[in-house]
């Protein structure tokens, strides 16, 4: 009796219904965290704190980058502030202004994301651990990650391995992680400061 060791690896299939459900939930989570988002002006932001200030705090800030009739783009930053640790901003691998200089719509002020991240780091002595842009589609009531860290323009499916070493379901994972992040902020976050409106 011979045993065949050859087998075909199943190709990853995009679960579109499940991804749409996640994107719909993220859309409503963002609206709960950023009241009045559809009518807000570019530059407005919301800032939340999660955690115990005696040990460590996670700062979560949402900044409105782009506002059109049917879509909105927000920039999300999560930063950890450790009371007993003074992180070196100079050596922070994410502290790279080049990744913030990507091609953007003309209506988007170029200094918003830079000012947001630098202000949080200086105010709370922390280091950025997550940042991404999320586009909300108001006609479809969905929100998806369009930029995460230094990557953008994601494919629904990747062959593995690939140049950027994305997982085969990288896009789905990013939207699921965004959902976990937003849910955690909704459950445990508290407003850090007064609402900030663009002048």
C-alpha positions, 0 to 999 in steps of 0.5 A: 500500500502506497501513501501519497504525500502530495496534496493541493493547498486550498486557495483562500476564498474571500468571505465577502459577507463576513467582511461587509458585516465587520465593516458595517459594525466598524462604521457604527462604532466610529459614529458612536465614538465620533458624534456628529462625524458626518457634519464635522469639519476637517481637523476636528478630533476626539480623544479617549484614554483607556487604562490606569494612569498609575500603571499605563495608559492607552491614548486613542485619538480620531482626527477627521482628515477628509470630508465629502458628500458621501465619504469621510476619512479619519486618522486613528492613532493609538499611543501607550504612555508608560509612567515609569518608562521614557520612550525614545521618540528619536528611535521610534521606528514609526516616527517617520515623517515620510510615511505621512507624506503619501499622496493625499487629496488636495483638500486634506491639510498635510500637517494634521496627522503629523501634528496629531501624533507629535502632540500626543507623544509630547503631551503624554510621553508615549510611543505610537503603536498603531495608526491608520486611515479609515474611510467611511462610506455613508451611502453604504454605511460601511468603514474600511481601513485604507492605510495601516502603518506605512501600507495602503491600497490593500488587496482582498487576497494575497499570494504568500509569500509576497514582497511585503509579507502580507498575510493572505487575508491581510485586509480582513485581519486589519478590519477585524483588528480595527473592530477590536480596537474600537470595541475596546475603546467603547467599552473601557475608554473615557473622554480625555479632553474637551471636543476639539473643533477646527477653526 
